[in-house]
């Protein structure tokens, strides 16, 4: 089952990301952005970046060739960090963002794949085959670099680009105080998910170690 979810996650993730790119770039250019600006816009979304990381984790583990390309994503602590980030994608989207727009056609398909399917496939795979009890509490501080760096880059880019990928990060419309509250809320959620991931990983590690202990 772990192998099946790994391959499914790789295929679904790649298809969703490529399809999202293929429909986003023309729509973005039609809205007035340049090709380069449209590509930057595509990669400005936490969802796209996190799903890309999930694909690289699967690719690194599914074959030697994948590992040669993405060795840094094969480690158990990176796997756990990506599991945390992609669950954040699911939770924030379903609770905050889903009601803000009504995608249609291929945009709806990508919406479902990137926000619902891939998070559950990746986390399901991680629980079955990716977690091994090797995470440490200090890993949370390393995982935090990703969302904090993303937030900083988004806020720095906003005045120059005149846009933000997510409405709750729009300082011009919502004010600095509102954005700060939203950012703190998402950060707290990320930390909570990180704590849960470490606890679950340790629990899975103990369960997998029990048969070996009995045999000894």
Protein Blocks (a to p, Z undefined) as FASTA:
>chain_A
ZZmmmmmmmmmmmmmmmmmmmmmmmmmmmnopafklmmmmmmmpfklmmmmmmmmmmmmm
mpmklmmmmmmlmpmklmmmmmmmmmmmmmmmmmmmmmmpccehjllmmmmmmmmmmmmm
mmmmmmmmmpgolacfklmmmmmmmmmmmmmmmmmmmmmnopafbfklmmklnopklmmm
mmmmmmmmmmmmmmmmmmmmmmmmmmmmmmmmmmZZ
